[in-house]
Amino acid sequence: MADDVENPDASMRYGSSASNIADVFEPAEPTDSLVLLLHGGFWDAPDRFRTWAAGHALAAAGHLTASVGYRHGAGGWASAFDDVVTAIDQIQLSGREWTLHNEAPRTITLVGHSAGGHLALWAASRSSLPGGARWKTENLQVTGVVALAPIADLARAADLDIADGAVERFIGGTPTEVPDAYSMADPAQLSPAIPVRLLHGADDDIVPVELSERYAQKAGSKATLDVVDGVGNAEWGDPSSDAWQRLTAAIDEVTR
């Protein structure tokens, strides 16, 4: 987080865990568009502070925005999913306490970067979870997803050993060792029920663009992939970068 980034307009608790804090960024005019930002960090760092610049920029673009903290750490995939679901359920209901400008959300867009992109894609596919999964629902509440350099195919990411075993640490094993966990946690094994936009830099040397390409191929008509030349990984969190207009345009597309 840059030292010159201003603090959020407010912060709120949305669940019972110490990690369940959302930083709120308020637009100047009334809006019914709520954007929930899911930070990256390979599911292993409380990095919601790194999204503050993006939060301010999205609020300036007219979206009520909340940067969502969630539980992280080894083997924490189920807790992270619990937190994402709770955030979706509770933050939209608490919005009127933040600002007089807020209206009941017409659109709820998840914007996730890297590991946060994985969580956003997963949330878009909850209706296709295996029977018995506690997160399975037909009422997603979310109306669109923008995934930025997402870890969109967990099994392939595990094969590639990205971030020195980040996927295996998060899920608690390899696809061979814990196949049932991957069947619930891997977006590439699920099907999105809402519009999904994936943005991935062609020069990303942290999260291979191959993961987004594989996901988009499997997801079919609900998913659109935009591979952007000259962009790496970090640019997606920088409102001054050339990539930023791609992000705001993608949000506008999924909120129509």
N, C-alpha and C positions, 0 to 999 in steps of 0.2 A: 504494500500500500504506500502510495506516495505521501510524503509529509504534508503536501499542500492540499490534499483532498479534504473537503469539509466534512464535518460529522453529519450523520443522517438527521432527518427532521424529528424522528422519534424512534424508539425501540420498544418491542413488546415481547412478552412470553406467549407462546402458543401451545405449550405442552408441559409435561412434568419433569423432563430432563433438563439439566443445566445447559445443555447444548441447544435447547429449544428457544432460541431468541431470533427474532426477525427485525432487521433494521429497515425503517420505513422512509421512503422518499416521496414527497407530495408534489403533485403538479400544481401549477398556478390556477388552472381553470377546472371546473367540474368535469369528471370523467367517469365512465362506467367500465374502463379497461384496467384490469389488475394484472400486473406482471410479477411473477415470483421468480427470483433469481436463485439458482442452485450453483454454488461455487464448485471449483475443481479441487485438485490436491490429491488425486489418487485415493480418495476415501480415507485419507489418513491425516488430515490437518484441518483445524477450524479456520478456514480461509474466507469466511464471508466478508471480512474487512476488505479483501482485495476487490470486491465488487462494488465498493462505495462510489467510485468514479462512474461506473456504468449505471448505478442506481440514480445518481443525480442527473445523468444525461438522459436516461429514459423518462424520468419525471419531467425534465425540461421539454421532452418530446410529447408530453401529454398523458403519460401512463402513471397511475398510482403503482408504485413499485416497492417490493419488499425483498430484501436479501435474506434468505432463509439459512439459519444455522441448523445443522443436523448432526446426529451422533456419528462418530467415525472410529476407525481403528480396526485392528485385525479381527476377522470373524464377525464384523458388525453389520453385515448386509441386511439382516432382518430388522435391526433397530433403525437403520437408515431408512428403510422402506416405511416402517411405522411412522417415522418423523415426517417424511414427505406426505404421506396420506393425511396425517394430523394437520400439517400446515395447510394443505389444500382445504380441508374441512373447516378449520377454525379461523384462518387469517381473513378470508373473505367475509366471515360473519362479524369480525371485530373491526372492520374497516371504518365504520361510522364513528368509532371512538377516536380515530386518529385525526380526522379532519372534517370540517364542515363541507369541504369540496367533494368528498367522496359520494358516489351513488352506488346503488346495488350493482355489483359487477354483471355486465352483459357478457364480457369475455374474460377468461382467466387463462393467461398464457404462461407456460413454464419455459424459462430460458435457462439452459444449463450448459456449463463449459466443462469439457473433459469428463471427469467422474460425475460432475453434476449433469452433463449431457446424458450420460448413461441413466441416471435416475429419472430424468425428464422423459426419455424414451420409454423406460419401464412404466412410468405413470400413464403414458398414452396407450398402454397395452393391457391394462389391468383386467379388461373384460375377457381377454384370451388366456388368462392364467389357468393352470391346471385346477381341476375341481378340488375343493378342500383348502385351497390357499386362502388365508384370512383376508387378503387384500383384494380378492376377486370381486368385481362389481360391474354392473352395466351403467351405473351413474358416475361417470368419471369426473364430472363437474368442470374439469379442464376442457377448454375449447380448442387449444392449439399448442404446439410445442415447437420451439426453435432450439436445436441442439448444435452447439459450437465445438468442433473438434471432439465429438463424443467418443467414449469407449463403447461403441455401439454393438460390438460382437465380442462377448466375454470369452467364449471358448477360443476364438482365434487369437484374442489378445493374450490369453494364457499360453497358447502355443508359441507366440512371439516373445513371451517373457518380458512384456513391457514393464518398465520401472522396476526391474529386478524382482519379479514375482508379485506385483501389486494386486493382480486379480486373485491369485491363489490365497494371499493373505486376507483379502476382503471376504472371499467366499468360504475360505476354510479348507481349500484343497483344489485339486485339478478336476477337470470335467470327468475324468475316469473315476476319480476317488469319490466325488460327491455329485453324481449326475442329477439327482433330484433337486439339489440347490440350484444348479445351473438352469434347470427347466423352469424354475420360478424367477430367477434373477437375470437371465440373459435376454435382452430385448430382441436379439436375432432369432430366438426361438419362440417369440411371441408375435402378435399382429397388432399394429396400431389401429385404434378405432376413430381417431381424429386426425386432422391434417398435421403433418410433421415436415418441418424444413430442417435439413442438415446443411451446415456451412463448415467447410473444412479447407484449411490452407494447403495448397499444393506443396509448400515448403516446410510443412510441419515435421519436425524431427523428434517429437515427443510422443504424439499419438498418430500412428500411421494412417494415412488417408484410406488405405485399404479397408480399415474397419468400417468406415462410413459407406464405402462402395459396396461391401458385402451386405451390410444392413439394407441399404436402399434397394438392392437387387431382390432381396427376400421379401421386403415389406410391400412392394408393389405400388399401386396407384396412390395410396395415402401418403407416401413419402417422396420428397423431392430433394435431390442432392445438388449443391452448388460448390464445386471445387474452385477455389480462388487462387489464381496465379500470384506469386510474389508475397504470399502471406504464410506466416508460420503458426505458432500456437498462441503466443502471448498477446498478439494484436487484438484478439477478440474481446479482451477486457479493457481496451484503450479507446475511449471515444474520440481521440485525436487521430486515430489510424485510418488508413484508406479502407480498411475492412469494415469500419463502423457503419457506413451507409448500407452495406449489405445486410447487416444485422437488423437495423431499424426497418428496412424494406421488408425483410422476412417476417418481422412481427406484424407489420401492417397487413401482409398477405394472409397470415393465419387468423387475424382478428376480423376479417371482412365477413 
